[in-house]
Amino acid sequence: MIQESENAHGLIDRARFVLFDFDGPICRLFAGHKAERVAGDLVEWLEGRGLHGLLSEVERDSLDPHVVLRAVDRRHPGSDLVAELEERLTQEELRAVPSAMPTAYADPLIRTWSAVGSGLAIATNNSPRVVREYLAGRGLLECFAPHVYGRTQDLHLLKPDPHCLVRALNAMGAAPAAALMIGDAPSDLAAARSVKVPFLGYARNEQKKKLLLDAGADVVVTSLDSVLRVLRRGA
């Protein structure tokens, strides 16, 4: 859309470093290996260990594996249980990689931004092992390496905590004002705002767009094509 391009123009022109969220702006990780099923499997695994009461009904029914993981970490931070659950989620994410759906225009956008000399990094709540495997399979890892920052076993540092953004900025020697975060969730926006990194929202549907706008995002695009066209125009 023309309006999207115009709104994004200033953000893109000023960005010398670009921090991408992974699941959303780069691909739909669980397009063929459903996140709902993964969350259900994690809940069943906990119940099989006699830990049914560890989760609230809302958490059990959330259909979001990260909700399950965070809930367990809140009650047993730093425990072997959390470490094992996190590893189980990582293995499920790895199984999802072959059927992940690339986000339209993400690959050429990444290659173009890399070609014009911008510093690129991943700042995600997914496992960095998963991100590297996906990027390598698409021939994109060299555009980011070594700057892939994802989930650790310190789960309280997941976004909206800005930990992974700060790691990326520090490693690249990037001032927050010279960077741009591209994310598809309010937690991405909150993390970026907390360290004063400009934010560009990506929403693949109207529901996600509304969530970002309601959270206070100033610029939200519904296709990365509009970002790519702005970038190519200025290259």
C-alpha positions in Angstrom: 0.0 0.0 0.0 1.2 3.5 -0.8 0.3 4.8 2.6 2.2 2.0 4.3 5.3 2.9 2.2 5.1 6.6 3.1 4.7 5.9 6.8 7.6 3.5 6.9 9.9 5.6 4.8 11.5 7.6 7.6 12.0 4.6 9.8 13.7 2.7 7.0 15.9 5.6 5.8 17.3 6.2 9.3 18.0 2.5 10.2 21.6 1.5 10.0 20.9 -1.7 12.1 17.8 -3.8 11.8 16.6 -6.2 14.5 14.1 -8.8 13.2 11.8 -10.9 15.3 11.8 -14.4 13.8 8.4 -16.1 14.0 6.2 -13.7 12.1 8.3 -11.2 10.2 10.7 -13.9 8.7 8.5 -17.0 8.7 5.5 -18.7 10.2 7.4 -21.3 12.2 4.4 -23.4 13.1 2.6 -23.2 9.7 2.8 -27.0 9.3 3.5 -28.1 12.9 0.8 -26.4 14.8 1.7 -24.4 17.9 -1.6 -25.4 19.5 -0.6 -29.1 19.3 2.9 -28.3 20.7 1.3 -26.5 23.7 -1.0 -29.4 24.2 1.9 -31.9 24.2 3.8 -29.8 26.8 0.7 -29.7 29.0 0.2 -33.5 28.6 3.9 -34.1 29.5 3.5 -32.1 32.7 0.3 -34.0 33.6 2.2 -37.2 32.9 4.6 -36.2 35.6 1.8 -35.5 38.1 2.0 -31.8 37.6 -1.6 -31.1 36.4 -2.1 -28.5 39.2 1.0 -26.5 38.2 -0.9 -24.7 35.5 -4.1 -22.7 35.8 -7.0 -23.6 33.6 -6.3 -20.5 31.5 -2.7 -21.5 31.0 -3.6 -25.1 30.1 -6.1 -23.8 27.5 -3.9 -21.1 26.1 -2.7 -23.1 23.0 0.6 -21.1 23.2 3.7 -23.1 24.2 5.4 -20.0 25.5 2.6 -19.3 27.9 3.1 -22.9 29.3 6.8 -22.4 29.5 6.6 -19.0 31.3 4.0 -20.3 33.7 6.3 -23.2 34.8 9.3 -20.9 35.1 7.3 -18.5 37.3 6.6 -21.3 39.8 10.0 -23.1 39.5 12.5 -20.6 38.2 15.9 -22.1 37.2 14.8 -25.7 37.9 15.6 -28.8 36.1 11.9 -29.0 35.2 12.1 -25.7 33.4 15.3 -26.7 31.6 13.7 -30.0 30.4 10.5 -28.3 29.3 12.5 -25.6 27.4 14.5 -28.3 25.6 11.3 -30.1 24.7 10.0 -26.9 23.2 13.2 -26.4 21.3 12.9 -29.9 19.8 9.4 -29.2 18.7 10.5 -25.9 17.1 13.3 -27.8 15.3 10.7 -30.3 14.0 8.7 -27.3 12.7 11.5 -25.9 10.7 11.0 -28.1 7.5 7.4 -27.0 7.2 7.8 -23.4 8.2 6.2 -20.9 5.8 8.5 -18.1 4.7 6.9 -14.7 5.1 6.3 -13.1 1.7 9.2 -10.8 0.6 11.2 -11.5 3.8 14.1 -13.3 1.9 14.7 -10.5 -0.6 14.2 -7.8 2.0 16.9 -9.4 4.2 19.3 -9.9 1.3 18.8 -6.3 0.1 19.3 -4.8 3.6 22.4 -6.9 4.0 23.7 -5.9 0.5 23.4 -2.1 1.2 25.6 -2.6 4.3 23.1 -2.5 7.2 23.8 -4.6 10.3 21.2 -7.3 10.8 20.4 -9.3 13.9 17.6 -11.6 15.1 16.0 -10.8 18.5 13.5 -13.5 19.3 11.8 -15.6 21.9 12.5 -18.7 19.8 15.5 -20.9 20.3 18.6 -19.6 18.5 19.3 -23.1 17.3 16.0 -23.1 15.5 16.6 -19.7 13.9 20.0 -20.7 12.7 18.7 -23.9 11.2 15.9 -22.1 9.3 18.2 -19.3 8.1 20.8 -21.8 6.9 18.2 -23.7 4.9 17.2 -20.5 3.2 20.7 -19.3 2.5 20.2 -16.3 4.8 22.4 -17.2 7.8 25.4 -15.2 6.5 23.2 -12.1 6.4 22.9 -12.3 10.2 25.8 -14.3 11.5 26.8 -14.2 14.3 24.0 -11.9 15.5 21.2 -14.4 16.4 19.9 -13.8 19.9 17.1 -15.9 21.2 15.6 -17.8 24.1 17.9 -18.9 26.9 17.0 -20.9 30.1 16.6 -17.5 31.8 13.0 -17.3 30.8 12.2 -14.1 32.7 14.4 -12.4 30.0 12.0 -13.3 27.2 10.4 -10.3 25.4 8.8 -8.0 26.5 12.1 -7.9 28.4 14.6 -6.2 26.0 17.4 -8.6 26.9 17.8 -10.0 23.4 17.6 -6.5 21.8 20.3 -5.2 24.2 22.6 -8.1 23.4 22.2 -7.4 19.7 22.8 -3.7 20.0 25.8 -4.2 22.2 27.3 -6.8 19.9 26.9 -4.7 16.8 28.0 -1.4 18.5 24.6 0.1 17.6 23.0 3.2 19.1 19.3 2.5 19.7 18.3 5.5 17.6 20.2 4.1 14.6 18.4 0.8 14.8 15.0 -0.5 13.8 13.0 -3.4 15.3 10.6 -5.3 13.1 8.1 -7.4 15.0 4.6 -8.7 14.9 3.6 -8.7 18.6 2.9 -6.2 21.3 5.8 -7.8 23.3 8.2 -6.8 20.5 6.9 -3.2 20.6 7.3 -3.1 24.4 10.8 -4.4 24.3 11.8 -1.9 21.6 10.2 1.0 23.4 11.9 0.1 26.7 15.4 0.7 25.1 14.2 3.5 22.7 14.6 1.5 19.5 12.3 2.7 16.7 9.6 0.0 15.8 8.0 -1.1 12.6 5.1 -3.5 13.0 4.4 -6.3 10.6 0.9 -7.9 10.7 -0.1 -10.7 8.4 -3.8 -10.2 9.1 -6.2 -7.5 10.5 -6.4 -9.1 13.9 -2.6 -8.9 14.4 -2.7 -5.3 13.0 -5.3 -4.3 15.6 -3.3 -5.8 18.4 -0.2 -3.8 17.4 -2.2 -0.6 16.9 -4.0 -1.0 20.2 -0.6 -1.5 21.9 0.5 1.9 20.5 2.5 1.0 17.3 2.8 4.1 15.1 3.6 2.2 11.9 2.2 -1.2 10.9 2.6 -2.8 7.5 0.6 -5.7 6.2 3.2 -6.7 3.6 7.0 -6.6 3.6 6.7 -5.7 0.0 6.1 -2.1 1.0 9.3 -2.1 3.1 11.3 -3.6 0.3 10.1 -1.0 -2.2 11.1 1.8 0.1 14.5 0.2 0.7 15.2 -0.3 -3.0 14.1 3.2 -3.8 16.7 4.6 -1.4 19.5 2.2 -2.3 
